[in-house]
C-alpha cells in the first residue's frame, strides 16, 4: 500500500520487553492525523482474558482494524486455551488469506507472560531477538533504546518506560502518556 492510499493516521509506539521472568507491553497515547494531534490519551495496550488466561496485546495502525484483530485473537485463544503461539499462527493465517481480514491495516504485539510475538498481516508471527519487540511510528526508536537498556540491571517495566520516553523525545507521533501492562514475574 502506498502512502497516497493511507489516510495519514500516525501516532503509535508499542514496545514489548521480556526480562527477569516478566513481560511488559507499553504503548503511548497519541493519535495524529497528518500534523495534528487528535487525541493524546488513547489506550493501545489491552489485557485480554479468554478462558481465564491473561494475554496482553498492544496494537499499531487503524483502531477499528486492530479491534477486529483483537476480537479474532480472543476467539482463537478461547479455541486453544493456554496456547498463544498456536492462536497467533491461526490468526496470522486467517489475516493473510481471508478476503475481509487481508485489508486490515494494523500490527500486534502479544504476550502471555512467557512468549512474546509480533503478528502482522503478511502472515508473520515473529518472536523477537534480544527479548524486545516494537511497532508503530516510533517503534524503531523505542527498540533501539530498549536494546541498549537490556544490559543494565533495570527491570522489564523500567526498560519499557525509559525506551518509550526516549522514543517520545524523538518521534513527533509519540507522546509520554503511557499504558503499561505486565505479566509474569
BAZA-453222 format. One record per residue: x, y, z of N, C-alpha, C in turn. Coordinates in nm, 3 decimals. Layout:
% residues N
n.east=X; n.north=Y; n.up=Z; ca.east=X; ca.north=Y; ca.up=Z; c.east=X; c.north=Y; c.up=Z
...
***
This chain:
% residues 185
n.east=0.084; n.north=-0.117; n.up=0.000; ca.east=0.000; ca.north=0.000; ca.up=0.000; c.east=0.089; c.north=0.124; c.up=0.000
n.east=0.063; n.north=0.217; n.up=-0.087; ca.east=0.146; ca.north=0.337; ca.up=-0.094; c.east=0.099; c.north=0.439; c.up=0.010
n.east=0.185; n.north=0.536; n.up=0.039; ca.east=0.150; ca.north=0.642; ca.up=0.132; c.east=0.031; c.north=0.723; c.up=0.083
n.east=0.011; n.north=0.730; n.up=-0.048; ca.east=-0.102; ca.north=0.804; ca.up=-0.103; c.east=-0.234; c.north=0.738; c.up=-0.069
n.east=-0.235; n.north=0.605; n.up=-0.055; ca.east=-0.356; ca.north=0.533; ca.up=-0.020; c.east=-0.387; c.north=0.541; c.up=0.128
n.east=-0.285; n.north=0.567; n.up=0.210; ca.east=-0.302; ca.north=0.570; ca.up=0.354; c.east=-0.358; c.north=0.705; c.up=0.394
n.east=-0.458; n.north=0.709; n.up=0.483; ca.east=-0.525; ca.north=0.835; ca.up=0.513; c.east=-0.446; c.north=0.933; c.up=0.596
n.east=-0.325; n.north=0.902; n.up=0.636; ca.east=-0.245; ca.north=0.997; ca.up=0.710; c.east=-0.249; c.north=0.977; c.up=0.861
n.east=-0.303; n.north=0.866; n.up=0.908; ca.east=-0.305; ca.north=0.839; ca.up=1.051; c.east=-0.166; c.north=0.794; c.up=1.095
n.east=-0.118; n.north=0.854; n.up=1.198; ca.east=0.008; ca.north=0.815; ca.up=1.260; c.east=-0.011; c.north=0.825; c.up=1.409
n.east=0.088; n.north=0.782; n.up=1.482; ca.east=0.087; ca.north=0.815; ca.up=1.622; c.east=0.078; c.north=0.698; c.up=1.716
n.east=0.157; n.north=0.598; n.up=1.694; ca.east=0.158; ca.north=0.486; ca.up=1.787; c.east=0.300; c.north=0.436; c.up=1.804
n.east=0.336; n.north=0.413; n.up=1.926; ca.east=0.457; ca.north=0.337; ca.up=1.955; c.east=0.419; c.north=0.235; c.up=2.061
n.east=0.446; n.north=0.109; n.up=2.031; ca.east=0.419; ca.north=-0.002; ca.up=2.122; c.east=0.549; c.north=-0.078; c.up=2.140
n.east=0.580; n.north=-0.114; n.up=2.263; ca.east=0.700; ca.north=-0.193; ca.up=2.291; c.east=0.666; c.north=-0.309; c.up=2.382
n.east=0.730; n.north=-0.422; n.up=2.359; ca.east=0.721; ca.north=-0.538; ca.up=2.447; c.east=0.860; c.north=-0.574; c.up=2.494
n.east=0.876; n.north=-0.592; n.up=2.624; ca.east=1.007; ca.north=-0.624; ca.up=2.683; c.east=0.992; c.north=-0.745; c.up=2.774
n.east=1.077; n.north=-0.846; n.up=2.751; ca.east=1.079; ca.north=-0.966; ca.up=2.837; c.east=1.213; c.north=-0.968; c.up=2.910
n.east=1.205; n.north=-0.964; n.up=3.043; ca.east=1.328; ca.north=-0.963; ca.up=3.121; c.east=1.297; c.north=-1.010; c.up=3.263
n.east=1.381; n.north=-1.094; n.up=3.317; ca.east=1.366; ca.north=-1.137; ca.up=3.455; c.east=1.236; c.north=-1.211; c.up=3.483
n.east=1.187; n.north=-1.288; n.up=3.386; ca.east=1.066; ca.north=-1.365; ca.up=3.405; c.east=0.938; c.north=-1.284; c.up=3.393
n.east=0.949; n.north=-1.160; n.up=3.352; ca.east=0.834; ca.north=-1.070; ca.up=3.339; c.east=0.829; c.north=-1.017; c.up=3.196
n.east=0.708; n.north=-0.999; n.up=3.144; ca.east=0.692; ca.north=-0.938; ca.up=3.013; c.east=0.603; c.north=-0.815; c.up=3.030
n.east=0.650; n.north=-0.703; n.up=2.977; ca.east=0.578; ca.north=-0.576; ca.up=2.986; c.east=0.549; c.north=-0.528; c.up=2.844
n.east=0.425; n.north=-0.484; n.up=2.823; ca.east=0.389; ca.north=-0.419; ca.up=2.697; c.east=0.346; c.north=-0.277; c.up=2.732
n.east=0.405; n.north=-0.180; n.up=2.664; ca.east=0.374; ca.north=-0.039; ca.up=2.689; c.east=0.341; c.north=0.028; c.up=2.557
n.east=0.248; n.north=0.122; n.up=2.562; ca.east=0.210; ca.north=0.197; ca.up=2.444; c.east=0.182; c.north=0.341; c.up=2.479
n.east=0.211; n.north=0.429; n.up=2.386; ca.east=0.183; ca.north=0.571; ca.up=2.409; c.east=0.036; c.north=0.599; c.up=2.380
n.east=-0.005; n.north=0.723; n.up=2.403; ca.east=-0.147; ca.north=0.757; ca.up=2.387; c.east=-0.178; c.north=0.850; c.up=2.273
n.east=-0.082; n.north=0.879; n.up=2.187; ca.east=-0.105; ca.north=0.980; ca.up=2.083; c.east=-0.163; c.north=0.922; c.up=1.955
n.east=-0.263; n.north=0.991; n.up=1.903; ca.east=-0.319; ca.north=0.962; ca.up=1.771; c.east=-0.313; c.north=1.092; c.up=1.693
n.east=-0.253; n.north=1.085; n.up=1.576; ca.east=-0.236; ca.north=1.205; ca.up=1.493; c.east=-0.298; c.north=1.183; c.up=1.356
n.east=-0.347; n.north=1.291; n.up=1.299; ca.east=-0.394; ca.north=1.292; ca.up=1.160; c.east=-0.311; c.north=1.399; c.up=1.091
n.east=-0.221; n.north=1.354; n.up=1.005; ca.east=-0.128; ca.north=1.449; ca.up=0.944; c.east=-0.041; c.north=1.510; c.up=1.052
n.east=-0.040; n.north=1.641; n.up=1.059; ca.east=0.043; ca.north=1.710; ca.up=1.159; c.east=-0.037; c.north=1.752; c.up=1.282
n.east=-0.159; n.north=1.702; n.up=1.294; ca.east=-0.245; ca.north=1.741; ca.up=1.406; c.east=-0.262; c.north=1.625; c.up=1.503
n.east=-0.241; n.north=1.654; n.up=1.632; ca.east=-0.267; ca.north=1.555; ca.up=1.735; c.east=-0.417; c.north=1.557; c.up=1.762
n.east=-0.483; n.north=1.444; n.up=1.738; ca.east=-0.627; ca.north=1.435; ca.up=1.758; c.east=-0.659; c.north=1.393; c.up=1.900
n.east=-0.578; n.north=1.304; n.up=1.955; ca.east=-0.602; ca.north=1.253; ca.up=2.089; c.east=-0.468; c.north=1.218; c.up=2.152
n.east=-0.454; n.north=1.247; n.up=2.278; ca.east=-0.329; ca.north=1.217; ca.up=2.347; c.east=-0.341; c.north=1.109; c.up=2.452
n.east=-0.464; n.north=1.055; n.up=2.470; ca.east=-0.486; ca.north=0.959; ca.up=2.579; c.east=-0.546; c.north=0.828; c.up=2.531
n.east=-0.517; n.north=0.788; n.up=2.409; ca.east=-0.570; ca.north=0.660; ca.up=2.357; c.east=-0.506; c.north=0.543; c.up=2.433
n.east=-0.582; n.north=0.436; n.up=2.453; ca.east=-0.532; ca.north=0.314; ca.up=2.517; c.east=-0.508; c.north=0.209; c.up=2.410
n.east=-0.383; n.north=0.188; n.up=2.374; ca.east=-0.348; ca.north=0.095; ca.up=2.267; c.east=-0.289; c.north=-0.035; c.up=2.319
n.east=-0.291; n.north=-0.053; n.up=2.449; ca.east=-0.247; ca.north=-0.177; ca.up=2.513; c.east=-0.364; c.north=-0.227; c.up=2.595
n.east=-0.401; n.north=-0.354; n.up=2.570; ca.east=-0.520; ca.north=-0.412; ca.up=2.634; c.east=-0.486; c.north=-0.546; c.up=2.697
n.east=-0.555; n.north=-0.575; n.up=2.806; ca.east=-0.544; ca.north=-0.706; ca.up=2.870; c.east=-0.666; c.north=-0.787; c.up=2.826
n.east=-0.641; n.north=-0.902; n.up=2.768; ca.east=-0.746; ca.north=-0.995; ca.up=2.728; c.east=-0.745; c.north=-1.111; c.up=2.825
n.east=-0.861; n.north=-1.168; n.up=2.854; ca.east=-0.866; ca.north=-1.282; ca.up=2.946; c.east=-0.957; c.north=-1.392; c.up=2.892
n.east=-0.927; n.north=-1.443; n.up=2.772; ca.east=-1.011; ca.north=-1.551; ca.up=2.718; c.east=-0.990; c.north=-1.679; c.up=2.797
n.east=-1.099; n.north=-1.737; n.up=2.844; ca.east=-1.090; ca.north=-1.862; ca.up=2.918; c.east=-1.013; c.north=-1.850; c.up=3.048
n.east=-1.001; n.north=-1.728; n.up=3.103; ca.east=-0.930; ca.north=-1.708; ca.up=3.228; c.east=-0.779; c.north=-1.698; c.up=3.214
n.east=-0.727; n.north=-1.710; n.up=3.093; ca.east=-0.583; ca.north=-1.698; ca.up=3.070; c.east=-0.552; c.north=-1.555; c.up=3.025
n.east=-0.468; n.north=-1.485; n.up=3.101; ca.east=-0.436; ca.north=-1.347; ca.up=3.067; c.east=-0.340; c.north=-1.339; c.up=2.949
n.east=-0.372; n.north=-1.249; n.up=2.857; ca.east=-0.287; ca.north=-1.215; ca.up=2.744; c.east=-0.290; c.north=-1.064; c.up=2.734
n.east=-0.175; n.north=-1.005; n.up=2.708; ca.east=-0.167; ca.north=-0.861; ca.up=2.687; c.east=-0.136; c.north=-0.838; c.up=2.540
n.east=-0.208; n.north=-0.743; n.up=2.480; ca.east=-0.189; ca.north=-0.710; ca.up=2.338; c.east=-0.177; c.north=-0.559; c.up=2.322
n.east=-0.082; n.north=-0.519; n.up=2.241; ca.east=-0.067; ca.north=-0.378; ca.up=2.202; c.east=-0.081; c.north=-0.370; c.up=2.052
n.east=-0.140; n.north=-0.260; n.up=2.003; ca.east=-0.163; ca.north=-0.250; ca.up=1.860; c.east=-0.117; c.north=-0.117; c.up=1.803
n.east=-0.076; n.north=-0.124; n.up=1.677; ca.east=-0.042; ca.north=-0.005; ca.up=1.599; c.east=-0.119; c.north=-0.013; c.up=1.469
n.east=-0.166; n.north=0.100; n.up=1.422; ca.east=-0.242; ca.north=0.104; ca.up=1.297; c.east=-0.382; c.north=0.152; c.up=1.322
n.east=-0.470; n.north=0.119; n.up=1.230; ca.east=-0.609; ca.north=0.160; ca.up=1.240; c.east=-0.675; c.north=0.098; c.up=1.362
n.east=-0.739; n.north=0.181; n.up=1.442; ca.east=-0.802; ca.north=0.133; ca.up=1.565; c.east=-0.912; c.north=0.032; c.up=1.537
n.east=-1.000; n.north=0.062; n.up=1.444; ca.east=-1.109; ca.north=-0.031; ca.up=1.412; c.east=-1.053; c.north=-0.164; c.up=1.363
n.east=-0.950; n.north=-0.158; n.up=1.279; ca.east=-0.888; ca.north=-0.281; ca.up=1.230; c.east=-0.824; c.north=-0.359; c.up=1.344
n.east=-0.755; n.north=-0.287; n.up=1.433; ca.east=-0.690; ca.north=-0.354; ca.up=1.546; c.east=-0.793; c.north=-0.419; c.up=1.637
n.east=-0.906; n.north=-0.352; n.up=1.664; ca.east=-1.009; ca.north=-0.412; ca.up=1.748; c.east=-1.066; c.north=-0.538; c.up=1.684
n.east=-1.083; n.north=-0.536; n.up=1.553; ca.east=-1.129; ca.north=-0.655; ca.up=1.482; c.east=-1.029; c.north=-0.769; c.up=1.503
n.east=-0.902; n.north=-0.739; n.up=1.490; ca.east=-0.799; ca.north=-0.842; ca.up=1.508; c.east=-0.793; c.north=-0.891; c.up=1.653
n.east=-0.811; n.north=-0.802; n.up=1.749; ca.east=-0.811; ca.north=-0.843; ca.up=1.889; c.east=-0.929; c.north=-0.936; c.up=1.919
n.east=-1.045; n.north=-0.906; n.up=1.861; ca.east=-1.160; ca.north=-0.995; ca.up=1.878; c.east=-1.131; c.north=-1.133; c.up=1.819
n.east=-1.070; n.north=-1.135; n.up=1.700; ca.east=-1.034; ca.north=-1.263; ca.up=1.637; c.east=-0.931; c.north=-1.338; c.up=1.721
n.east=-0.834; n.north=-1.265; n.up=1.775; ca.east=-0.733; ca.north=-1.329; ca.up=1.859; c.east=-0.798; c.north=-1.389; c.up=1.983
n.east=-0.890; n.north=-1.317; n.up=2.045; ca.east=-0.960; ca.north=-1.371; ca.up=2.162; c.east=-1.034; c.north=-1.500; c.up=2.127
n.east=-1.099; n.north=-1.501; n.up=2.012; ca.east=-1.170; ca.north=-1.623; ca.up=1.969; c.east=-1.072; c.north=-1.738; c.up=1.949
n.east=-0.957; n.north=-1.710; n.up=1.889; ca.east=-0.856; ca.north=-1.815; ca.up=1.868; c.east=-0.803; c.north=-1.866; c.up=2.002
n.east=-0.784; n.north=-1.775; n.up=2.098; ca.east=-0.736; ca.north=-1.814; ca.up=2.230; c.east=-0.839; c.north=-1.896; c.up=2.306
n.east=-0.967; n.north=-1.864; n.up=2.288; ca.east=-1.072; ca.north=-1.943; ca.up=2.351; c.east=-1.076; c.north=-2.084; c.up=2.293
n.east=-1.046; n.north=-2.097; n.up=2.164; ca.east=-1.045; ca.north=-2.228; ca.up=2.099; c.east=-0.920; c.north=-2.309; c.up=2.134
n.east=-0.811; n.north=-2.240; n.up=2.171; ca.east=-0.685; ca.north=-2.307; ca.up=2.205; c.east=-0.631; c.north=-2.249; c.up=2.337
n.east=-0.699; n.north=-2.273; n.up=2.450; ca.east=-0.660; ca.north=-2.211; ca.up=2.577; c.east=-0.515; c.north=-2.240; c.up=2.613
n.east=-0.446; n.north=-2.135; n.up=2.657; ca.east=-0.308; ca.north=-2.151; ca.up=2.702; c.east=-0.207; c.north=-2.174; c.up=2.591
n.east=-0.247; n.north=-2.159; n.up=2.466; ca.east=-0.158; ca.north=-2.182; ca.up=2.352; c.east=-0.148; c.north=-2.056; c.up=2.266
n.east=-0.079; n.north=-1.956; n.up=2.318; ca.east=-0.068; ca.north=-1.828; ca.up=2.247; c.east=-0.003; c.north=-1.845; c.up=2.111
n.east=0.103; n.north=-1.925; n.up=2.102; ca.east=0.172; ca.north=-1.942; ca.up=1.974; c.east=0.077; c.north=-1.998; c.up=1.868
n.east=0.001; n.north=-2.098; n.up=1.905; ca.east=-0.094; ca.north=-2.159; ca.up=1.810; c.east=-0.202; c.north=-2.059; c.up=1.769
n.east=-0.257; n.north=-1.986; n.up=1.867; ca.east=-0.360; ca.north=-1.887; ca.up=1.837; c.east=-0.305; c.north=-1.777; c.up=1.747
n.east=-0.181; n.north=-1.734; n.up=1.772; ca.east=-0.119; ca.north=-1.629; ca.up=1.691; c.east=-0.099; c.north=-1.676; c.up=1.547
n.east=-0.053; n.north=-1.800; n.up=1.530; ca.east=-0.034; ca.north=-1.854; ca.up=1.394; c.east=-0.168; c.north=-1.864; c.up=1.322
n.east=-0.269; n.north=-1.912; n.up=1.391; ca.east=-0.403; ca.north=-1.923; ca.up=1.329; c.east=-0.456; c.north=-1.786; c.up=1.289
n.east=-0.438; n.north=-1.686; n.up=1.375; ca.east=-0.481; ca.north=-1.550; ca.up=1.341; c.east=-0.404; c.north=-1.498; c.up=1.219
n.east=-0.272; n.north=-1.518; n.up=1.217; ca.east=-0.191; ca.north=-1.469; ca.up=1.106; c.east=-0.232; c.north=-1.536; c.up=0.975
n.east=-0.262; n.north=-1.667; n.up=0.979; ca.east=-0.307; ca.north=-1.736; ca.up=0.858; c.east=-0.439; c.north=-1.678; c.up=0.808
n.east=-0.533; n.north=-1.660; n.up=0.899; ca.east=-0.662; ca.north=-1.601; ca.up=0.860; c.east=-0.643; c.north=-1.460; c.up=0.806
n.east=-0.560; n.north=-1.383; n.up=0.874; ca.east=-0.537; ca.north=-1.243; ca.up=0.836; c.east=-0.480; c.north=-1.233; c.up=0.695
n.east=-0.393; n.north=-1.326; n.up=0.662; ca.east=-0.329; ca.north=-1.322; ca.up=0.531; c.east=-0.420; c.north=-1.372; c.up=0.419
n.east=-0.508; n.north=-1.465; n.up=0.450; ca.east=-0.585; ca.north=-1.530; ca.up=0.343; c.east=-0.732; c.north=-1.489; c.up=0.336
n.east=-0.789; n.north=-1.441; n.up=0.444; ca.east=-0.931; ca.north=-1.405; ca.up=0.445; c.east=-0.956; c.north=-1.278; c.up=0.363
n.east=-1.057; n.north=-1.283; n.up=0.279; ca.east=-1.090; ca.north=-1.172; ca.up=0.188; c.east=-1.108; c.north=-1.040; c.up=0.262
n.east=-1.175; n.north=-1.044; n.up=0.377; ca.east=-1.200; ca.north=-0.923; ca.up=0.455; c.east=-1.078; c.north=-0.885; c.up=0.539
n.east=-1.023; n.north=-0.980; n.up=0.612; ca.east=-0.914; ca.north=-0.951; ca.up=0.705; c.east=-0.788; c.north=-0.902; c.up=0.636
n.east=-0.761; n.north=-0.951; n.up=0.514; ca.east=-0.633; ca.north=-0.916; ca.up=0.449; c.east=-0.620; c.north=-0.767; c.up=0.418
n.east=-0.729; n.north=-0.693; n.up=0.426; ca.east=-0.725; ca.north=-0.549; ca.up=0.402; c.east=-0.706; c.north=-0.468; c.up=0.531
n.east=-0.697; n.north=-0.535; n.up=0.645; ca.east=-0.683; ca.north=-0.463; ca.up=0.771; c.east=-0.542; c.north=-0.409; c.up=0.787
n.east=-0.534; n.north=-0.286; n.up=0.834; ca.east=-0.407; ca.north=-0.214; ca.up=0.849; c.east=-0.373; c.north=-0.199; c.up=0.996
n.east=-0.302; n.north=-0.295; n.up=1.050; ca.east=-0.260; ca.north=-0.290; ca.up=1.190; c.east=-0.149; c.north=-0.392; c.up=1.212
n.east=-0.085; n.north=-0.382; n.up=1.327; ca.east=0.012; ca.north=-0.481; ca.up=1.373; c.east=-0.014; c.north=-0.502; c.up=1.521
n.east=0.023; n.north=-0.619; n.up=1.571; ca.east=0.001; ca.north=-0.652; ca.up=1.711; c.east=0.129; c.north=-0.700; c.up=1.777
n.east=0.146; n.north=-0.665; n.up=1.904; ca.east=0.243; ca.north=-0.729; ca.up=1.992; c.east=0.160; c.north=-0.799; c.up=2.097
n.east=0.183; n.north=-0.928; n.up=2.118; ca.east=0.105; ca.north=-1.005; ca.up=2.215; c.east=0.198; c.north=-1.087; c.up=2.305
n.east=0.152; n.north=-1.107; n.up=2.429; ca.east=0.227; ca.north=-1.189; ca.up=2.524; c.east=0.132; c.north=-1.258; c.up=2.621
n.east=0.174; n.north=-1.374; n.up=2.667; ca.east=0.101; ca.north=-1.444; ca.up=2.772; c.east=0.185; c.north=-1.448; c.up=2.900
n.east=0.291; n.north=-1.370; n.up=2.904; ca.east=0.379; ca.north=-1.367; ca.up=3.020; c.east=0.505; c.north=-1.448; c.up=3.002
n.east=0.503; n.north=-1.538; n.up=2.904; ca.east=0.626; ca.north=-1.613; ca.up=2.874; c.east=0.666; c.north=-1.594; c.up=2.728
n.east=0.572; n.north=-1.608; n.up=2.636; ca.east=0.601; ca.north=-1.584; ca.up=2.495; c.east=0.572; c.north=-1.439; c.up=2.460
n.east=0.645; n.north=-1.388; n.up=2.362; ca.east=0.627; ca.north=-1.251; ca.up=2.313; c.east=0.633; c.north=-1.258; c.up=2.161
n.east=0.527; n.north=-1.210; n.up=2.094; ca.east=0.518; ca.north=-1.219; ca.up=1.948; c.east=0.474; c.north=-1.087; c.up=1.887
n.east=0.522; n.north=-1.065; n.up=1.764; ca.east=0.468; ca.north=-0.961; ca.up=1.677; c.east=0.389; c.north=-1.034; c.up=1.569
n.east=0.264; n.north=-0.993; n.up=1.547; ca.east=0.179; ca.north=-1.055; ca.up=1.445; c.east=0.149; c.north=-0.949; c.up=1.340
n.east=0.171; n.north=-0.986; n.up=1.212; ca.east=0.150; ca.north=-0.892; ca.up=1.102; c.east=0.051; c.north=-0.949; c.up=1.001
n.east=-0.001; n.north=-0.862; n.up=0.918; ca.east=-0.094; ca.north=-0.901; ca.up=0.813; c.east=-0.028; c.north=-0.974; c.up=0.697
n.east=0.103; n.north=-0.981; n.up=0.697; ca.east=0.175; ca.north=-1.054; ca.up=0.593; c.east=0.185; c.north=-1.203; c.up=0.628
n.east=0.123; n.north=-1.242; n.up=0.739; ca.east=0.127; ca.north=-1.381; ca.up=0.781; c.east=0.241; c.north=-1.411; c.up=0.876
n.east=0.306; n.north=-1.309; n.up=0.927; ca.east=0.420; ca.north=-1.328; ca.up=1.015; c.east=0.378; c.north=-1.339; c.up=1.161
n.east=0.439; n.north=-1.433; n.up=1.231; ca.east=0.435; ca.north=-1.441; ca.up=1.376; c.east=0.581; c.north=-1.444; c.up=1.418
n.east=0.629; n.north=-1.331; n.up=1.465; ca.east=0.772; ca.north=-1.315; ca.up=1.492; c.east=0.800; c.north=-1.314; c.up=1.641
n.east=0.894; n.north=-1.398; n.up=1.683; ca.east=0.941; ca.north=-1.392; ca.up=1.821; c.east=1.069; c.north=-1.310; c.up=1.816
n.east=1.073; n.north=-1.198; n.up=1.886; ca.east=1.186; ca.north=-1.107; ca.up=1.870; c.east=1.315; c.north=-1.161; c.up=1.928
n.east=1.424; n.north=-1.120; n.up=1.866; ca.east=1.555; ca.north=-1.146; ca.up=1.922; c.east=1.578; c.north=-1.047; c.up=2.035
n.east=1.660; n.north=-1.082; n.up=2.127; ca.east=1.701; ca.north=-0.993; ca.up=2.235; c.east=1.586; c.north=-0.956; c.up=2.329
n.east=1.473; n.north=-1.030; n.up=2.322; ca.east=1.361; ca.north=-1.013; ca.up=2.413; c.east=1.295; c.north=-0.875; c.up=2.409
n.east=1.305; n.north=-0.807; n.up=2.296; ca.east=1.242; ca.north=-0.677; ca.up=2.278; c.east=1.176; c.north=-0.672; c.up=2.141
n.east=1.050; n.north=-0.624; n.up=2.138; ca.east=0.978; ca.north=-0.603; ca.up=2.012; c.east=0.916; c.north=-0.465; c.up=2.018
n.east=0.911; n.north=-0.397; n.up=1.904; ca.east=0.847; ca.north=-0.265; ca.up=1.899; c.east=0.785; c.north=-0.245; c.up=1.762
n.east=0.671; n.north=-0.177; n.up=1.761; ca.east=0.599; ca.north=-0.148; ca.up=1.637; c.east=0.550; c.north=-0.004; c.up=1.641
n.east=0.508; n.north=0.045; n.up=1.525; ca.east=0.448; ca.north=0.177; ca.up=1.517; c.east=0.547; c.north=0.284; c.up=1.472
n.east=0.497; n.north=0.406; n.up=1.470; ca.east=0.574; ca.north=0.520; ca.up=1.419; c.east=0.708; c.north=0.538; c.up=1.490
n.east=0.709; n.north=0.523; n.up=1.620; ca.east=0.832; ca.north=0.539; ca.up=1.697; c.east=0.893; c.north=0.406; c.up=1.738
n.east=0.848; n.north=0.298; n.up=1.676; ca.east=0.893; ca.north=0.166; ca.up=1.714; c.east=1.043; c.north=0.146; c.up=1.704
n.east=1.104; n.north=0.195; n.up=1.598; ca.east=1.249; ca.north=0.176; ca.up=1.583; c.east=1.328; c.north=0.251; c.up=1.689
n.east=1.279; n.north=0.370; n.up=1.729; ca.east=1.347; ca.north=0.446; ca.up=1.834; c.east=1.335; c.north=0.372; c.up=1.967
n.east=1.215; n.north=0.324; n.up=1.999; ca.east=1.193; ca.north=0.253; ca.up=2.124; c.east=1.273; c.north=0.122; c.up=2.126
n.east=1.277; n.north=0.053; n.up=2.013; ca.east=1.352; ca.north=-0.072; ca.up=2.004; c.east=1.500; c.north=-0.049; c.up=2.030
n.east=1.557; n.north=0.051; n.up=1.966; ca.east=1.700; ca.north=0.079; ca.up=1.985; c.east=1.729; c.north=0.116; c.up=2.130
n.east=1.645; n.north=0.198; n.up=2.189; ca.east=1.666; ca.north=0.239; ca.up=2.328; c.east=1.655; c.north=0.119; c.up=2.422
n.east=1.555; n.north=0.036; n.up=2.402; ca.east=1.536; ca.north=-0.080; ca.up=2.489; c.east=1.652; c.north=-0.178; c.up=2.474
n.east=1.696; n.north=-0.200; n.up=2.352; ca.east=1.811; ca.north=-0.290; ca.up=2.331; c.east=1.932; c.north=-0.240; c.up=2.409
n.east=1.954; n.north=-0.109; n.up=2.410; ca.east=2.067; ca.north=-0.053; ca.up=2.484; c.east=2.049; c.north=-0.070; c.up=2.635
n.east=1.925; n.north=-0.066; n.up=2.681; ca.east=1.897; ca.north=-0.075; ca.up=2.825; c.east=1.892; c.north=-0.219; c.up=2.877
n.east=1.880; n.north=-0.316; n.up=2.788; ca.east=1.865; ca.north=-0.456; ca.up=2.832; c.east=1.987; c.north=-0.508; c.up=2.908
n.east=2.103; n.north=-0.453; n.up=2.883; ca.east=2.225; ca.north=-0.497; ca.up=2.952; c.east=2.243; c.north=-0.437; c.up=3.089
n.east=2.152; n.north=-0.352; n.up=3.131; ca.east=2.161; ca.north=-0.288; ca.up=3.262; c.east=2.088; c.north=-0.374; c.up=3.365
n.east=2.088; n.north=-0.331; n.up=3.491; ca.east=2.016; ca.north=-0.403; ca.up=3.595; c.east=1.871; c.north=-0.359; c.up=3.607
n.east=1.822; n.north=-0.279; n.up=3.514; ca.east=1.684; ca.north=-0.230; ca.up=3.516; c.east=1.588; c.north=-0.345; c.up=3.485
n.east=1.471; n.north=-0.343; n.up=3.550; ca.east=1.372; ca.north=-0.447; ca.up=3.526; c.east=1.295; c.north=-0.419; c.up=3.396
n.east=1.212; n.north=-0.514; n.up=3.355; ca.east=1.140; ca.north=-0.505; ca.up=3.227; c.east=1.056; c.north=-0.378; c.up=3.218
n.east=0.985; n.north=-0.344; n.up=3.324; ca.east=0.900; ca.north=-0.225; ca.up=3.319; c.east=0.981; c.north=-0.097; c.up=3.306
n.east=1.090; n.north=-0.089; n.up=3.379; ca.east=1.176; ca.north=0.030; ca.up=3.370; c.east=1.235; c.north=0.043; c.up=3.231
n.east=1.281; n.north=-0.068; n.up=3.174; ca.east=1.335; ca.north=-0.066; ca.up=3.037; c.east=1.228; c.north=-0.016; c.up=2.941
n.east=1.106; n.north=-0.070; n.up=2.952; ca.east=0.999; ca.north=-0.029; ca.up=2.861; c.east=0.965; c.north=0.119; c.up=2.878
n.east=0.951; n.north=0.164; n.up=3.001; ca.east=0.917; ca.north=0.305; ca.up=3.025; c.east=1.025; c.north=0.400; c.up=2.976
n.east=1.151; n.north=0.367; n.up=3.003; ca.east=1.261; ca.north=0.455; ca.up=2.960; c.east=1.276; c.north=0.454; c.up=2.808
n.east=1.257; n.north=0.339; n.up=2.745; ca.east=1.263; ca.north=0.332; ca.up=2.598; c.east=1.151; c.north=0.413; c.up=2.536
n.east=1.032; n.north=0.407; n.up=2.594; ca.east=0.920; ca.north=0.486; ca.up=2.543; c.east=0.945; c.north=0.635; c.up=2.562
n.east=1.008; n.north=0.674; n.up=2.672; ca.east=1.039; ca.north=0.815; ca.up=2.695; c.east=1.137; c.north=0.865; c.up=2.590
n.east=1.234; n.north=0.783; n.up=2.555; ca.east=1.330; ca.north=0.821; ca.up=2.451; c.east=1.260; c.north=0.833; c.up=2.317
n.east=1.175; n.north=0.736; n.up=2.284; ca.east=1.100; ca.north=0.742; ca.up=2.158; c.east=1.013; c.north=0.868; c.up=2.153
n.east=0.949; n.north=0.903; n.up=2.265; ca.east=0.863; ca.north=1.022; ca.up=2.269; c.east=0.943; c.north=1.150; c.up=2.248
n.east=1.069; n.north=1.149; n.up=2.292; ca.east=1.154; ca.north=1.267; ca.up=2.272; c.east=1.197; c.north=1.283; c.up=2.127
n.east=1.198; n.north=1.173; n.up=2.050; ca.east=1.248; ca.north=1.175; ca.up=1.913; c.east=1.136; c.north=1.178; c.up=1.810
n.east=1.032; n.north=1.098; n.up=1.830; ca.east=0.925; ca.north=1.081; ca.up=1.731; c.east=0.810; c.north=1.177; c.up=1.761
n.east=0.776; n.north=1.260; n.up=1.664; ca.east=0.668; ca.north=1.357; ca.up=1.684; c.east=0.531; c.north=1.290; c.up=1.690
n.east=0.521; n.north=1.163; n.up=1.651; ca.east=0.395; ca.north=1.090; ca.up=1.655; c.east=0.380; c.north=1.005; c.up=1.780
n.east=0.466; n.north=1.028; n.up=1.880; ca.east=0.466; ca.north=0.951; ca.up=2.004; c.east=0.464; c.north=1.048; c.up=2.121
n.east=0.381; n.north=1.019; n.up=2.222; ca.east=0.382; ca.north=1.103; ca.up=2.342; c.east=0.419; c.north=1.020; c.up=2.464
n.east=0.427; n.north=1.084; n.up=2.578; ca.east=0.469; ca.north=1.018; ca.up=2.701; c.east=0.354; c.north=0.969; c.up=2.787
n.east=0.232; n.north=0.973; n.up=2.735; ca.east=0.115; ca.north=0.925; ca.up=2.809; c.east=0.105; c.north=0.774; c.up=2.787
n.east=0.156; n.north=0.695; n.up=2.881; ca.east=0.170; ca.north=0.551; ca.up=2.860; c.east=0.059; c.north=0.468; c.up=2.924
n.east=0.028; n.north=0.358; n.up=2.857; ca.east=-0.047; ca.north=0.249; ca.up=2.915; c.east=0.051; c.north=0.134; c.up=2.924
n.east=0.066; n.north=0.078; n.up=3.044; ca.east=0.162; ca.north=-0.029; ca.up=3.068; c.east=0.089; c.north=-0.148; c.up=3.131
n.east=0.109; n.north=-0.265; n.up=3.073; ca.east=0.054; ca.north=-0.390; ca.up=3.128; c.east=0.167; c.north=-0.490; c.up=3.141
n.east=0.168; n.north=-0.566; n.up=3.250; ca.east=0.273; ca.north=-0.664; ca.up=3.274; c.east=0.214; c.north=-0.800; c.up=3.309
n.east=0.287; n.north=-0.905; n.up=3.272; ca.east=0.251; ca.north=-1.042; ca.up=3.306; c.east=0.378; c.north=-1.116; c.up=3.350
n.east=0.361; n.north=-1.212; n.up=3.437; ca.east=0.474; ca.north=-1.294; ca.up=3.482; c.east=0.548; c.north=-1.228; c.up=3.596
n.east=0.658; n.north=-1.296; n.up=3.637; ca.east=0.750; ca.north=-1.248; ca.up=3.737; c.east=0.685; c.north=-1.191; c.up=3.856
***
